[in-house]
């Protein structure tokens, strides 16, 4: 049958095109995930840095280097308030 051969060829072509489209989509998603991972700083490191900075400021307050007002202003900056 002439129509049967043509139908099989169309199905094969559609499978190849569909497979290539899926591979391209996965490739784009992977590249996007890599880009996002490089841009986002690790949350744990940012939290550790905040705690370290607040501990340092508290030590300066306790030793008398900073006044309470200076401590409160710096604390607000560190916490983003």
Contact map, one row per residue, 1 for C-alpha under 8 A:
111110000000000000000000000000000000000000000000000000000000000000000000000000000
111111000000000000000000000000000000000000000000000000000000000000000000000000000
111111100000000000000000000000000000000000000000000000000000000000000000000000000
111111110000000000000000000000000000000000000000000000000000000000000000000000000
111111111000000000000000000000000000000000000000000000000000000000000000000000000
011111111100000000000000000000000000000000000000000000000000000000000000000000000
001111111110000000000000000000000000000000000000000000000000000000000000000000000
000111111111000000000000000000000000000000000000000000000000000000000000000000000
000011111111100000000000000000000000000000000000000000000000000000000000000000000
000001111111110000000000000000000000000000000000000000000000000000000000000000000
000000111111111000000000000000000000000000000000000000000000000000000000000000000
000000011111111100000000000000000000000000000000000000000000000000000000000000000
000000001111111110000000000000000000000000000000000000000000000000000000000000000
000000000111111111000000000000000000000000000000000000000000000000000000000000000
000000000011111111100000000000000000000000000000000000000000000000000000000000000
000000000001111111110000000000000000000000000000000000000000000000000000000000000
000000000000111111111000000000000000000000000000000000000000000000000000000000000
000000000000011111111100000000000000000000000000000000000000000000000000000000000
000000000000001111111110000000000000000000000000000000000000000000000000000000000
000000000000000111111111000000000000000000000000000000000000000000000000000000000
000000000000000011111111100000000000000000000000000000000000000000000000000000000
000000000000000001111111110000000000000000000000000000000000000000000000000000000
000000000000000000111111111000000000000000000000000000000000000000000000000000000
000000000000000000011111111100000000000000000000000000000000000000000000000000000
000000000000000000001111111110000000000000000000000000000000000000000000000000000
000000000000000000000111111111000000000000000000000000000000000000000000000000000
000000000000000000000011111111100000000000000000000000000000000000000000000000000
000000000000000000000001111111110000000000000000000000000000000000000000000000000
000000000000000000000000111111111000000000000000000000000000000000000000000000000
000000000000000000000000011111111100000000000000000000000000000000000000000000000
000000000000000000000000001111111110000000000000000000000000000000000000000000000
000000000000000000000000000111111111000000000000000000000000000000000000000000000
000000000000000000000000000011111111100000000000000000000000000000000000000000000
000000000000000000000000000001111111110000000000000000000000000000000000000000000
000000000000000000000000000000111111111000000000000000000000000000000000000000000
000000000000000000000000000000011111111100000000000000000000000000000000000000000
000000000000000000000000000000001111111110000000000000000000000000000000000000000
000000000000000000000000000000000111111110000000000000000000000000000000000000000
000000000000000000000000000000000011111110000000000000000000000000000000000000000
000000000000000000000000000000000001111111000000000000000000000000000000000000000
000000000000000000000000000000000000111111101100000000000000000000000000000000000
000000000000000000000000000000000000000111111100000000000000000000000000000000000
000000000000000000000000000000000000000011111110000000000000000000000000000000000
000000000000000000000000000000000000000001111111000000000000000000000000000000000
000000000000000000000000000000000000000011111111100000000000000000000000000000000
000000000000000000000000000000000000000011111111110000000000000000000000000000000
000000000000000000000000000000000000000000111111111000000000000000000000000000000
000000000000000000000000000000000000000000011111111100000000000000000000000000000
000000000000000000000000000000000000000000001111111110000000000000000000000000000
000000000000000000000000000000000000000000000111111111000000000000000000000001100
000000000000000000000000000000000000000000000011111111100000000000000000000000000
000000000000000000000000000000000000000000000001111111110000000000000000000000000
000000000000000000000000000000000000000000000000111111111000000000000000000001000
000000000000000000000000000000000000000000000000011111111100000000000000001001000
000000000000000000000000000000000000000000000000001111111110000000000000000000000
000000000000000000000000000000000000000000000000000111111111000000000000000000000
000000000000000000000000000000000000000000000000000011111111100001000010011000000
000000000000000000000000000000000000000000000000000001111111110000000010000000000
000000000000000000000000000000000000000000000000000000111111111000000000000000000
000000000000000000000000000000000000000000000000000000011111111111000000000000000
000000000000000000000000000000000000000000000000000000001111111111110010000000000
000000000000000000000000000000000000000000000000000000000111111111000000000000000
000000000000000000000000000000000000000000000000000000000011111111000000000000000
000000000000000000000000000000000000000000000000000000000001111111100000000000000
000000000000000000000000000000000000000000000000000000000001111111100000000000000
000000000000000000000000000000000000000000000000000000001001111111110110000000000
000000000000000000000000000000000000000000000000000000000000100111111110000000000
000000000000000000000000000000000000000000000000000000000000100001111111000000000
000000000000000000000000000000000000000000000000000000000000000000111111100000000
000000000000000000000000000000000000000000000000000000000000000001111111110000000
000000000000000000000000000000000000000000000000000000001100100001111111111000000
000000000000000000000000000000000000000000000000000000000000000000011111111100000
000000000000000000000000000000000000000000000000000000000000000000001111111110000
000000000000000000000000000000000000000000000000000000001000000000000111111111000
000000000000000000000000000000000000000000000000000001001000000000000011111111100
000000000000000000000000000000000000000000000000000000000000000000000001111111111
000000000000000000000000000000000000000000000000000000000000000000000000111111111
000000000000000000000000000000000000000000000000010011000000000000000000011111111
000000000000000000000000000000000000000000000000010000000000000000000000001111111
000000000000000000000000000000000000000000000000000000000000000000000000000111111
000000000000000000000000000000000000000000000000000000000000000000000000000111111
